[in-house]
């Protein structure tokens, strides 16, 4: 690394996705004079929560795309490159263009990487022989093609052992697919829907897990706990699993399929995982104080979004809560004030349980159900389907990433009252036994 940086910024944000753009907008709105730069190589910005809807035939992938240039906040410098090395001891990094950048504050918002390579044969199998995944814009459309083309047999849906981007998504597409299969039952589609997960529960929050147990029972879906996908033989249409039984034994099982929706393991990008910014937990996530989002060893480094090692789900709903706290604390740090803003771990995961039904799963660091809609959040609702498919995409593009509150200017004065009235569905502590395994899972 060069001994002297070629460019300096007060605030350097690494990543121009939901977390990075939202934080940049918040910083500029609160301190227009701040020198803020975003390091992001991509020309396109995607509304990734929409890819589940693409896989379910509700949305086209083009509807989830916007030009990155159109979203960069006015007055923010866009550096079209990726980070290749971090040197937080000297407040600088290097880029894929060979440039050295220095900063007063670094905000890590790189997102995560899908580790397709960790499942033998998956990369080669994707996009043919019924092997699909909504975790890629390139293959989400093929999920819908595979669902439409399905003529019966095993439809297998998987979940990895790692934290993933919206841990409810592996199930959402399954329930929509099951609706399609059942709608064709009169014309000979004989399906066996199987959900394979290395976990021991359908959801980390017991109250939501119970709802999903009712859903799979009602649908006749077979759930196999302790099943971890390890290999795919695409041409043979065979999935290979490492099975961890309740008694501690481990075995290998092969499962034939006509359709396989595979979810890969996920981790922080390699450049992050190998840097001094990574924490001790598996996955290489950036170490961060769960309340302030500040790095425990480098005080001028903050992180949010999927790359942050925060004990909450990796969802756009989490970014909605993390970004205002991160922006406020970045400003406080620059101005020499205490970091008073605190993130309570709030996140929301709209659990699609079929076409026209959604469980709006909200919770925070308490790992207990809560509701912003003044209704029981554990229930399936058509109104939440409208929220997921119509309102949330609009709010994302027009409110959240612009750094604007979700409430209109007429409702904003009542926001504290609305928050105070948010219903709390806390259970006895003894029943909330999934907290330890819940970190990172939606």
RAVEN-V898987 format. One record per helix or strand of 2 or more residues. SS is the DSSP state (~ for helix, > for strand). FROM is the first residue (numbers start at 1). TO is the last residue. Records with the same first field share a line. If there is no record, write none. Layout:
SS = FROM-TO, FROM-TO
This chain:
> = 7-14, 36-39, 44-46, 65-67, 77-79, 83-87, 92-95, 100-108, 112-115, 131-132, 153-159, 191-197, 222-225, 227-233, 238-244, 250-256, 259-261, 265-268, 301-303, 347-354, 357-363, 369-371, 423-425
~ = 18-30, 48-55, 61-64, 68-71, 88-90, 116-118, 122-125, 137-149, 169-183, 185-187, 206-219, 270-273, 305-307, 316-334, 382-400, 412-420, 429-431, 435-438
